[in-house]
Amino acid sequence: MKKILIVDDEFQMRKLLKLYLQQENYQVEEAENGKEAYEKVSQKEFDLMILDVMMPLLDGWETIDQVRKISDIPVIMLTAKGSTQDKVTGLSRGADDYLVKPFDEAELMARVKALLRRTKSKAEEEMILHYKGVTLNFAAREVTYEKDKIPLTQTEFDLLEVLMNHKGKALSREQLVEQIWGIEFKGEDRTVDSHIRNLRDKLKAAGVDKSFIKTVWGIGYKID
């Protein structure tokens, strides 16, 4: 049974989310602030975290900064703000998806299932990809460059996998969205750009050539 951590300072919101998730047979734990969430993630294994932005002690941004130091757990951010900048901020700091309050129950569950499905399908594979010193190991969920591990989020790992599986082919943002998030995704295509930027930064910091992932203007991205 998949275990999900709900992080929100609003009691009623936590109870509502818990009800939705338990109806789908997920195991649910709660945290009422970022500090408690960090402690839970450091002590237990979770398959996904639903994280609110506006909270006391540690807000959502600070919480994900801390969590990413110890875990690559998939994260869906919940925010009452719908501006593009808030979405970009969440994605750039390691979130895998975002949802604006108030949200529809069906959309929330679709995003949860899509993110968990991606995690499950890759974990069950035992495939390894190699290219220009970069190694992607599905079973271990690890990416290394010349044996040094590169810490990637769930979405960054999936993006790199899709691009490496289609070497030499330019993939549009729409194609990447469909393969990573699924056709039910209702966000913006530019969401891909934020994740690609983060992925490039991490690859570059590990010593990978900056041209490893190329921008194909007017189309999207590719690995030659």
Secondary structure as UniProt FT lines:
FT   STRAND          3..7
FT   HELIX           11..23
FT   TURN            24..25
FT   STRAND          27..31
FT   HELIX           34..43
FT   STRAND          48..52
FT   HELIX           60..67
FT   TURN            68..70
FT   STRAND          75..79
FT   HELIX           84..92
FT   TURN            93..94
FT   STRAND          97..100
FT   HELIX           105..123
FT   STRAND          128..131
FT   TURN            132..133
FT   STRAND          134..137
FT   TURN            138..141
FT   STRAND          142..145
FT   TURN            146..147
FT   STRAND          148..150
FT   HELIX           154..165
FT   TURN            166..168
FT   STRAND          171..172
FT   HELIX           173..180
FT   TURN            183..184
FT   TURN            189..190
FT   HELIX           191..205
FT   TURN            206..207
FT   TURN            210..211
FT   STRAND          214..216
FT   TURN            217..219
FT   STRAND          220..222
//
